[in-house]
Amino acid sequence: MNHRLTAPAPGWTATTDVVVVGSGVAGLTAALGIRQAGLRVTVVTKAMLDDGSTRWAQGGVAAALGEGDTPEQHLADTLVAGAGVCDEDAVRLLVTEGPGAVRRLIARGAAFDTDQAGEILLTREGGHHRNRIVHAGGDATGAEISRALVAAVRSDPGVELVEHALVLDLLKDAGGHAAGLTLHVMGEGARDGVGAIRAKAVVLATGGMGQVFGATTNPAVSTGDGVALALRAGAAAADLEFVQFHPTVLFLGPEAEGQQPLVSEAVRGEGAHLVDAAGTRFMLGQHELNELAPRDIVAKAITRQMQLQDTDHMYLDGRHFGAAMWAERFPTILASCLAHGIDPVTDLVPIAPAAHYASGGVRTDLHGRTSVPGLYACGEVACTGVHGANRLASNSLLEGLVFAERIAQDLTDRHRAGELPERAVDVAAARADRTVPLPAPEARAAIQHLMSRGAGVLRSSASMAQAAAGLAELARTAEAHAGDEKPADPRVETWEAANLLLVATALVTAAAARAETRGCHWREDHPERDDAHWRRHLITTLDDTGIRLAEGPALVESTEEN
């Protein structure tokens, strides 16, 4: 038996060949690739077409494009950052196919920064031993990639766009194969309210789950909808405990909540220093790369320094850049700082870690296929095994590109082999699914508070037990009120709260089970990495009793140790 959100029956139905949920780099790349096979594609996105996380990406795309760089070197840096739980086959695929994927993105119209000779400019970020980050507009790489892909999709009449739509649940045929999905379209028109899109396959590219925390770099739409849908549909997720906290997010005060402005790692890549209020560089001697150590190490160091000095933020010092460099290389960050009364040309920039990227997600194979036939996932919603316990800087956009192309190729091959027939929805099975009661809208803030206190950068058995207890109480309250005369009514706010509650519960369950410190998962009560017991993935599923965990097989030694 699967689970399904409480929602009205679909009031309208549409059909397509493949429905892609999400309009970031992964979703739009998948849609464009699928279209090349002549298949009809419907792209469903929660806000406007360019409102996802991709547009906020400041750093760039990592690929071995520079002289002297090789995929093997990129592989080695990725494995080190992943702290022993990367799937090496997936990483090798990423770094080998990555340069070609970037070139194809350029062919689609993305304009990256170049020197006077027209050669692509490359920079460094944390964890990289080579300059291999391509960027656009200085620090507006995501916006440029989004612009190029949105333009390509809008010019293709074979792609139908459904904007302002929250995906609800997966539809299946009698054999358990994905057969479409239900969704709610916000607004007025022929397709308004809850409806259904019938399809031969479904691709999830819904982005992350950063909104489970009180402070995040993720946009407000990042409420874990894709992971929640997949779990309710019976798919497996993995590595949900590995949430990367970006070390340098603009600190707006202790009461600030929601999306916070990012200060890209590229600022440190260009030579900015991390300092305390006295101007002391505290990263010196903590890692061979100092401020350019992998993000988990930097985030921990900042947090430790804040604890030692009993303060809630540290600083980034880029005053030595000068006004011209700030304006030319980091115009977006400069504007964001100035908008909040900070001039990085003359001032130290206050920063603190905030939830940034989910290394885990819906478990996939090397073709983006999940454990549910016909359901694919790519981008941040997916767990391909590339990132392990801590994503290497600027590998996220590359992963979206590479695995979206692989999904498109798999669907193309299936189409040409006659393996993508029309699917009839098994209505009786859908009616038998367990209906998930909806929390009240204010549960969102409660979830964020519980998660930030109990499962943030610092975690312990005690803190996560408190978070788990609070989440369980929210679930019990929703269940108790489901039979009231006026239960929480089905709408965007309550559906999002239900998704957040599910993914938060799954995250805490996995984090409490992993009794070690590894990558971005930092346990104060288990401060050491334990390869003997925990060099493996944790697999999460949902059944009638709730969240279930299973340990994956032990991972073999990789070139990380060589």
C-alpha positions as CSV (number, residue, x, y, z in Angstrom):
1,M,0.0,0.0,0.0
2,N,1.3,3.5,-0.9
3,H,0.4,6.8,0.7
4,R,-1.4,9.8,-0.8
5,L,-2.0,13.3,0.3
6,T,-5.5,14.3,1.3
7,A,-6.8,16.1,-1.8
8,P,-9.9,16.6,-3.9
9,A,-10.4,14.2,-6.9
10,P,-8.9,15.6,-10.1
11,G,-11.2,17.9,-11.9
12,W,-9.4,17.8,-15.2
13,T,-7.0,15.4,-17.0
14,A,-4.3,16.1,-19.6
15,T,-2.1,13.6,-21.5
16,T,1.5,13.7,-22.6
17,D,4.4,11.3,-23.2
18,V,6.7,12.4,-20.4
19,V,5.9,14.8,-17.6
20,V,9.0,16.6,-16.0
21,V,8.4,18.1,-12.6
22,G,10.8,21.0,-12.1
23,S,12.3,23.8,-14.2
24,G,15.9,24.1,-13.0
25,V,19.0,22.9,-14.9
26,A,18.1,19.2,-14.4
27,G,14.4,19.4,-15.4
28,L,14.9,21.6,-18.5
29,T,17.9,19.7,-19.7
30,A,15.9,16.5,-19.4
31,A,12.9,18.0,-21.2
32,L,15.1,19.2,-24.1
33,G,16.8,15.9,-24.4
34,I,13.5,13.9,-24.4
35,R,12.1,16.2,-27.1
36,Q,15.0,15.2,-29.4
37,A,13.4,11.8,-29.6
38,G,10.1,13.3,-30.8
39,L,8.3,12.6,-27.5
40,R,5.8,15.2,-26.1
41,V,6.9,16.7,-22.9
42,T,5.0,18.6,-20.2
43,V,7.0,20.6,-17.8
44,V,5.3,21.3,-14.4
45,T,6.9,23.9,-12.2
46,K,5.8,25.3,-8.8
47,A,6.3,29.0,-9.6
48,M,7.5,30.6,-12.8
49,L,9.7,28.7,-15.1
50,D,12.9,30.4,-13.8
51,D,12.1,30.6,-10.1
52,G,13.9,27.5,-8.9
53,S,17.2,27.0,-7.2
54,T,19.3,27.0,-10.4
55,R,18.9,30.8,-10.9
56,W,20.4,31.4,-7.4
57,A,23.6,29.4,-8.1
58,Q,26.5,31.9,-7.9
59,G,29.6,29.7,-8.1
60,G,29.5,27.9,-11.4
61,V,29.9,24.5,-13.0
62,A,32.9,22.2,-12.2
63,A,34.4,20.3,-15.2
64,A,37.9,19.3,-16.2
65,L,38.2,21.8,-19.1
66,G,41.5,23.5,-18.2
67,E,45.0,22.8,-19.4
68,G,46.6,20.1,-17.2
69,D,43.3,19.1,-15.6
70,T,41.8,15.7,-16.1
71,P,38.7,13.8,-15.1
72,E,40.8,11.6,-12.8
73,Q,41.8,14.7,-10.8
74,H,38.2,15.9,-10.6
75,L,37.3,12.3,-9.5
76,A,39.9,12.4,-6.8
77,D,38.7,15.8,-5.4
78,T,35.1,14.6,-5.5
79,L,35.8,11.4,-3.6
80,V,37.8,13.2,-0.9
81,A,34.9,15.7,-0.4
82,G,32.4,12.8,-0.3
83,A,34.1,11.3,2.8
84,G,34.1,7.7,1.7
85,V,30.5,7.2,0.7
86,C,30.5,8.3,-2.9
87,D,29.5,5.7,-5.5
88,E,32.7,5.7,-7.5
89,D,31.1,4.5,-10.7
90,A,28.7,7.5,-10.6
91,V,31.5,10.0,-9.9
92,R,33.6,8.6,-12.7
93,L,30.6,8.9,-15.1
94,L,30.0,12.5,-13.9
95,V,33.6,13.7,-14.4
96,T,34.0,11.9,-17.7
97,E,30.8,13.0,-19.3
98,G,30.8,16.5,-17.6
99,P,33.0,18.4,-20.1
100,G,30.9,17.3,-23.0
101,A,27.7,18.3,-21.1
102,V,29.1,21.8,-20.4
103,R,29.9,22.2,-24.1
104,R,26.4,21.1,-25.1
105,L,25.1,23.7,-22.6
106,I,27.1,26.3,-24.4
107,A,25.8,25.2,-27.7
108,R,22.3,25.7,-26.3
109,G,23.1,29.4,-25.8
110,A,24.7,29.6,-22.3
111,A,27.4,32.3,-22.3
112,F,30.2,31.8,-19.8
113,D,32.8,34.3,-18.9
114,T,35.9,34.3,-21.2
115,D,39.2,36.1,-21.4
116,Q,40.2,38.5,-24.2
117,A,41.2,35.6,-26.4
118,G,37.8,34.0,-26.1
119,E,38.9,31.2,-23.8
120,I,36.6,30.2,-21.0
121,L,37.8,31.6,-17.6
122,L,38.2,29.0,-14.9
123,T,38.4,29.6,-11.1
124,R,38.7,27.5,-8.0
125,E,36.4,26.7,-5.1
126,G,36.6,24.7,-1.9
127,G,38.0,21.2,-2.2
128,H,39.3,21.6,-5.8
129,H,43.0,21.3,-6.5
130,R,42.6,22.8,-10.0
131,N,40.9,25.8,-11.5
132,R,37.9,24.1,-13.1
133,I,34.9,26.2,-12.3
134,V,33.2,27.9,-15.3
135,H,31.1,30.9,-14.4
136,A,28.9,33.5,-16.0
137,G,28.4,37.2,-15.2
138,G,31.0,36.8,-12.4
139,D,28.7,35.4,-9.8
140,A,25.4,34.9,-11.8
141,T,26.1,31.5,-13.4
142,G,22.8,30.0,-12.4
143,A,20.8,32.9,-13.8
144,E,22.6,32.6,-17.1
145,I,22.1,28.8,-17.3
146,S,18.4,29.3,-16.4
147,R,18.1,32.0,-19.1
148,A,19.5,29.9,-21.8
149,L,17.5,26.7,-21.0
150,V,14.2,28.6,-20.5
151,A,14.7,30.3,-23.9
152,A,15.3,26.9,-25.5
153,V,12.3,25.3,-23.9
154,R,10.0,28.2,-24.6
155,S,10.9,28.1,-28.3
156,D,10.0,24.4,-28.6
157,P,6.3,23.9,-29.4
158,G,6.5,20.3,-28.3
159,V,7.0,21.3,-24.7
160,E,3.9,22.3,-22.8
161,L,4.5,24.4,-19.7
162,V,2.3,24.3,-16.6
163,E,3.5,27.0,-14.2
164,H,2.3,27.8,-10.6
165,A,1.6,24.1,-10.0
166,L,2.3,22.0,-6.9
167,V,2.8,18.3,-7.7
168,L,0.8,16.1,-5.3
169,D,1.2,12.3,-5.9
170,L,2.2,9.7,-8.5
171,L,-0.2,7.7,-10.5
172,K,0.5,4.1,-11.4
173,D,-0.8,1.4,-13.7
174,A,-1.8,-2.1,-12.6
175,G,1.8,-3.2,-12.9
176,G,3.1,-0.5,-10.6
177,H,4.6,1.5,-13.4
178,A,4.4,5.3,-13.2
179,A,1.4,6.5,-15.3
180,G,1.4,10.2,-14.5
181,L,0.7,12.4,-11.5
182,T,-1.8,14.6,-9.7
183,L,-1.2,18.3,-9.2
184,H,-2.8,21.5,-8.1
185,V,-2.6,24.5,-10.4
186,M,-2.8,27.9,-8.7
187,G,-4.7,30.5,-10.5
188,E,-7.6,30.8,-12.9
189,G,-8.1,29.0,-16.2
190,A,-9.1,25.8,-17.9
191,R,-6.6,23.9,-15.8
192,D,-7.2,25.3,-12.3
193,G,-7.2,23.4,-9.0
194,V,-6.5,19.7,-8.7
195,G,-6.0,17.8,-11.9
196,A,-4.1,14.8,-13.4
197,I,-1.5,14.5,-16.1
198,R,-1.4,11.0,-17.7
199,A,2.1,10.1,-19.0
200,K,4.2,7.1,-20.0
201,A,7.0,8.2,-17.6
202,V,7.6,10.8,-14.9
203,V,10.8,12.7,-14.2
204,L,11.3,14.4,-10.8
205,A,13.6,17.4,-10.9
206,T,12.0,19.3,-8.0
207,G,15.1,20.5,-6.3
208,G,15.9,20.4,-2.6
209,M,14.3,20.5,0.9
210,G,16.1,23.4,2.4
211,Q,12.9,24.9,3.8
212,V,12.8,22.2,6.5
213,F,15.3,24.5,8.3
214,G,14.8,28.0,9.6
215,A,17.7,29.5,7.7
216,T,18.5,28.3,4.2
217,T,19.8,29.5,0.9
218,N,16.9,27.7,-0.9
219,P,13.9,29.5,-2.3
220,A,10.6,29.3,-0.5
221,V,9.4,26.6,-3.0
222,S,12.1,24.1,-1.8
223,T,9.8,22.1,0.5
224,G,11.0,18.6,-0.4
225,D,7.9,17.9,-2.6
226,G,9.8,15.4,-4.9
227,V,11.3,13.3,-2.1
228,A,7.9,13.3,-0.3
229,L,6.0,12.2,-3.4
230,A,8.6,9.4,-4.1
231,L,8.4,8.1,-0.6
232,R,4.6,8.0,-0.6
233,A,4.8,6.2,-4.0
234,G,7.0,3.5,-2.5
235,A,10.3,4.6,-3.9
236,A,13.5,4.4,-1.9
237,A,15.6,7.4,-0.8
238,A,19.1,7.4,0.4
239,D,21.6,9.6,2.4
240,L,19.0,12.0,3.6
241,E,21.1,12.7,6.7
242,F,23.7,14.4,4.6
243,V,22.5,18.0,4.3
244,Q,25.2,20.5,3.4
245,F,25.3,23.7,5.3
246,H,26.9,26.5,3.2
247,P,29.6,28.1,5.4
248,T,29.2,31.6,4.2
249,V,25.6,32.9,4.1
250,L,25.0,36.6,4.8
251,F,24.1,36.9,8.4
252,L,21.0,39.1,8.8
253,G,20.5,38.8,12.5
254,P,19.5,36.1,14.9
255,E,15.8,36.4,14.1
256,A,16.1,36.1,10.3
257,E,14.2,33.2,8.8
258,G,13.6,31.7,5.4
259,Q,15.8,32.2,2.4
260,Q,19.1,34.0,3.2
261,P,21.5,35.6,0.7
262,L,24.4,33.4,-0.3
263,V,28.0,34.6,-0.4
264,S,29.5,32.3,-3.0
265,E,32.5,30.0,-2.2
266,A,34.1,31.7,-5.3
267,V,34.7,34.7,-3.1
268,R,37.0,32.6,-1.0
269,G,38.3,31.0,-4.2
270,E,39.5,34.5,-5.3
271,G,41.3,35.1,-2.0
272,A,38.8,36.4,0.6
273,H,39.6,35.3,4.2
274,L,37.5,34.0,7.0
275,V,38.1,36.0,10.2
276,D,36.6,36.7,13.6
277,A,35.6,40.2,14.8
278,A,39.3,40.9,15.7
279,G,40.3,40.1,12.1
280,T,42.1,36.8,13.0
281,R,42.1,34.2,10.3
282,F,40.9,31.1,12.2
283,M,41.1,28.6,9.2
284,L,44.9,28.7,9.1
285,G,46.4,25.4,10.1
286,Q,43.0,23.6,10.2
287,H,43.3,22.2,6.7
288,E,45.9,22.2,3.9
289,L,43.6,24.4,1.8
290,N,42.8,26.8,4.6
291,E,39.6,28.8,3.6
292,L,39.2,26.5,0.6
293,A,38.8,23.3,2.5
294,P,35.6,21.3,1.7
295,R,32.4,22.9,2.9
296,D,31.8,20.6,5.8
297,I,35.2,21.4,7.3
298,V,34.7,25.1,6.9
299,A,31.1,25.1,8.3
300,K,32.3,23.1,11.3
301,A,35.2,25.5,11.9
302,I,33.0,28.5,11.7
303,T,30.5,26.9,14.1
304,R,33.3,25.9,16.5
305,Q,34.7,29.5,16.4
306,M,31.2,30.9,17.1
307,Q,30.9,28.6,20.1
308,L,34.3,29.5,21.4
309,Q,33.6,33.2,21.2
310,D,29.9,33.0,22.2
311,T,28.7,34.7,19.1
312,D,26.3,33.9,16.3
313,H,28.4,34.9,13.3
314,M,31.9,35.3,11.9
315,Y,33.1,37.4,9.0
316,L,34.4,37.3,5.5
317,D,37.2,39.7,4.6
318,G,37.4,40.7,1.0
319,R,38.4,44.3,1.5
320,H,41.7,43.8,-0.3
321,F,39.8,43.0,-3.6
322,G,39.0,46.7,-4.1
323,A,35.9,48.2,-5.6
324,A,36.6,47.3,-9.2
325,M,36.9,43.5,-8.5
326,W,33.8,43.4,-6.4
327,A,31.8,45.1,-9.1
328,E,33.2,43.0,-12.0
329,R,33.6,39.6,-10.4
330,F,30.8,39.6,-7.8
331,P,28.2,42.1,-8.8
332,T,25.2,40.0,-7.5
333,I,26.8,39.5,-4.1
334,L,27.9,43.2,-3.9
335,A,24.4,44.3,-4.6
336,S,23.0,41.9,-2.0
337,C,25.4,43.2,0.6
338,L,24.7,46.8,-0.2
339,A,21.0,46.2,0.0
340,H,21.5,45.1,3.6
341,G,23.7,48.0,4.6
342,I,27.1,46.2,4.2
343,D,29.8,47.5,1.8
344,P,32.3,44.6,1.3
345,V,34.8,47.0,-0.2
346,T,35.2,48.7,3.2
347,D,33.4,46.4,5.7
348,L,33.8,42.9,7.0
349,V,30.9,40.8,5.7
350,P,29.0,39.0,8.5
351,I,28.4,35.3,7.7
352,A,27.1,32.1,9.3
353,P,26.3,28.6,8.0
354,A,22.8,27.9,6.7
355,A,21.2,24.8,5.1
356,H,22.2,24.8,1.4
357,Y,22.1,21.5,-0.4
358,A,20.7,18.0,0.1
359,S,23.4,15.4,-0.9
360,G,20.8,12.7,-0.4
361,G,17.4,12.2,-2.1
362,V,15.5,9.8,-4.2
363,R,17.8,6.8,-4.9
364,T,18.6,6.3,-8.6
365,D,20.8,4.2,-10.7
366,L,23.2,5.5,-13.3
367,H,20.4,6.2,-15.8
368,G,18.3,8.2,-13.3
369,R,15.8,5.3,-12.7
370,T,14.3,5.0,-9.2
371,S,13.0,1.9,-7.6
372,V,9.5,2.6,-9.0
373,P,9.4,1.6,-12.7
374,G,8.9,4.6,-15.0
375,L,9.8,7.1,-12.3
376,Y,13.1,9.0,-12.8
377,A,14.8,11.6,-10.7
378,C,17.7,14.0,-11.3
379,G,19.3,17.1,-9.8
380,E,19.1,17.9,-6.1
381,V,16.0,15.7,-5.5
382,A,18.0,12.7,-6.5
383,C,20.7,10.6,-4.8
384,T,22.9,9.3,-7.6
385,G,25.7,8.5,-5.2
386,V,27.9,11.3,-6.7
387,H,28.0,13.5,-3.6
388,G,28.5,11.0,-0.8
389,A,28.6,12.7,2.6
390,N,29.4,16.1,1.3
391,R,29.0,17.7,-2.2
392,L,32.1,19.1,-3.8
393,A,31.6,22.8,-4.7
394,S,30.0,23.3,-8.1
395,N,29.3,19.6,-8.8
396,S,25.6,20.2,-8.4
397,L,24.9,21.9,-11.7
398,L,27.1,19.4,-13.4
399,E,25.2,16.5,-11.9
400,G,22.0,18.0,-13.0
401,L,23.3,18.3,-16.6
402,V,24.9,14.9,-16.8
403,F,22.1,12.8,-15.3
404,A,19.3,14.7,-17.0
405,E,21.0,13.8,-20.3
406,R,21.3,10.2,-19.2
407,I,17.6,10.1,-18.4
408,A,16.7,11.6,-21.8
409,Q,18.9,8.9,-23.5
410,D,17.3,6.1,-21.5
411,L,13.8,7.3,-22.4
412,T,14.8,7.7,-26.0
413,D,16.1,4.1,-26.1
414,R,13.0,2.8,-24.5
415,H,10.8,4.8,-26.9
416,R,12.7,3.4,-29.9
417,A,12.5,-0.1,-28.6
418,G,8.7,0.2,-28.1
419,E,8.9,0.1,-24.4
420,L,6.9,3.3,-23.7
421,P,3.3,2.3,-24.2
422,E,0.3,4.2,-23.0
423,R,-0.4,3.6,-19.4
424,A,-3.9,3.1,-17.8
425,V,-4.1,4.4,-14.3
426,D,-5.1,1.8,-11.7
427,V,-7.9,3.7,-10.1
428,A,-8.8,1.0,-7.6
429,A,-5.3,0.8,-6.3
430,A,-5.1,4.6,-5.9
431,R,-8.3,4.5,-3.9
432,A,-6.8,1.9,-1.6
433,D,-3.8,4.1,-0.8
434,R,-3.4,5.4,2.7
435,T,-4.5,9.0,2.9
436,V,-2.1,11.3,4.7
437,P,-3.7,13.8,7.1
438,L,-2.7,17.4,6.6
439,P,-1.0,19.5,9.3
440,A,-2.2,23.0,9.8
441,P,-0.2,25.7,7.8
442,E,1.6,26.9,11.0
443,A,3.2,23.5,11.3
444,R,5.8,24.7,8.8
445,A,7.4,27.2,11.2
446,A,7.3,24.5,14.0
447,I,9.1,22.0,11.8
448,Q,11.8,24.6,10.9
449,H,12.3,25.4,14.5
450,L,12.6,21.8,15.6
451,M,15.0,21.0,12.7
452,S,17.3,24.0,13.2
453,R,17.7,23.2,16.9
454,G,17.9,19.5,16.6
455,A,19.4,18.5,13.3
456,G,21.4,21.5,12.0
457,V,25.1,21.8,11.8
458,L,25.5,20.4,15.3
459,R,23.7,17.2,16.1
460,S,23.5,14.8,19.0
461,S,21.4,11.9,20.1
462,A,19.6,14.1,22.6
463,S,19.0,17.0,20.1
464,M,17.6,14.7,17.5
465,A,15.4,12.8,19.9
466,Q,13.8,16.2,20.8
467,A,13.3,17.0,17.1
468,A,11.9,13.5,16.5
469,A,9.5,13.8,19.4
470,G,8.3,17.2,18.2
471,L,7.8,16.0,14.7
472,A,5.8,12.9,15.9
473,E,3.6,15.2,18.0
474,L,2.8,17.3,14.9
475,A,1.9,14.1,13.0
476,R,-0.3,13.0,15.9
477,T,-2.0,16.3,16.0
478,A,-2.7,16.2,12.2
479,E,-4.1,12.7,12.6
480,A,-6.3,13.7,15.5
481,H,-7.8,16.6,13.7
482,A,-8.4,14.7,10.5
483,G,-11.7,13.5,11.8
484,D,-12.8,17.0,13.0
485,E,-15.6,18.9,11.4
486,K,-13.0,21.4,10.2
487,P,-9.7,19.5,9.6
488,A,-6.8,21.4,7.9
489,D,-8.3,22.0,4.4
490,P,-6.4,20.8,1.4
491,R,-4.4,23.7,-0.1
492,V,-0.9,24.6,-1.0
493,E,0.2,25.6,2.6
494,T,-1.1,22.3,4.1
495,W,0.3,20.1,1.4
496,E,3.7,21.8,1.7
497,A,3.5,21.3,5.5
498,A,2.8,17.6,5.0
499,N,5.7,17.3,2.6
500,L,8.0,19.1,5.0
501,L,6.9,16.9,7.9
502,L,7.6,13.7,6.0
503,V,11.0,14.6,4.8
504,A,12.0,16.1,8.1
505,T,11.0,12.9,9.9
506,A,12.9,10.8,7.4
507,L,16.0,13.0,7.7
508,V,16.0,12.9,11.5
509,T,15.5,9.1,11.5
510,A,18.5,8.6,9.3
511,A,20.7,11.1,11.1
512,A,19.9,9.6,14.5
513,A,20.8,6.1,13.1
514,R,24.2,7.2,11.7
515,A,26.2,7.1,14.9
516,E,29.4,8.8,13.6
517,T,30.6,12.1,12.2
518,R,31.1,12.0,8.4
519,G,31.1,14.8,5.9
520,C,28.4,17.3,6.6
521,H,26.8,15.0,9.2
522,W,28.4,16.1,12.5
523,R,27.5,14.2,15.6
524,E,28.8,15.8,18.8
525,D,28.3,12.5,20.7
526,H,30.0,10.5,18.0
527,P,32.8,12.8,16.8
528,E,34.8,10.2,14.9
529,R,34.3,8.7,11.4
530,D,33.6,5.0,11.7
531,D,34.3,3.2,8.4
532,A,34.0,-0.2,9.9
533,H,30.3,0.3,10.6
534,W,29.2,3.2,8.5
535,R,30.9,3.3,5.2
536,R,27.6,2.6,3.5
537,H,24.4,4.3,2.4
538,L,21.3,4.4,4.6
539,I,18.2,3.6,2.5
540,T,14.9,5.1,3.5
541,T,11.4,3.9,2.6
542,L,7.9,4.5,3.9
543,D,5.4,1.7,4.8
544,D,2.2,1.4,6.8
545,T,4.2,1.7,10.1
546,G,6.1,4.9,9.0
547,I,9.7,5.5,8.0
548,R,11.9,2.4,7.7
549,L,15.7,2.4,7.4
550,A,17.9,-0.3,5.8
551,E,21.7,-0.3,5.6
552,G,23.2,-0.6,2.1
553,P,26.2,-2.9,1.5
554,A,29.6,-1.8,2.7
555,L,31.3,0.4,0.1
556,V,34.7,-0.8,-1.2
557,E,37.9,1.1,-0.8
558,S,38.2,3.8,-3.5
559,T,40.9,5.9,-5.0
560,E,40.2,8.4,-2.2
561,E,42.6,6.4,0.0
562,N,45.3,6.1,-2.6
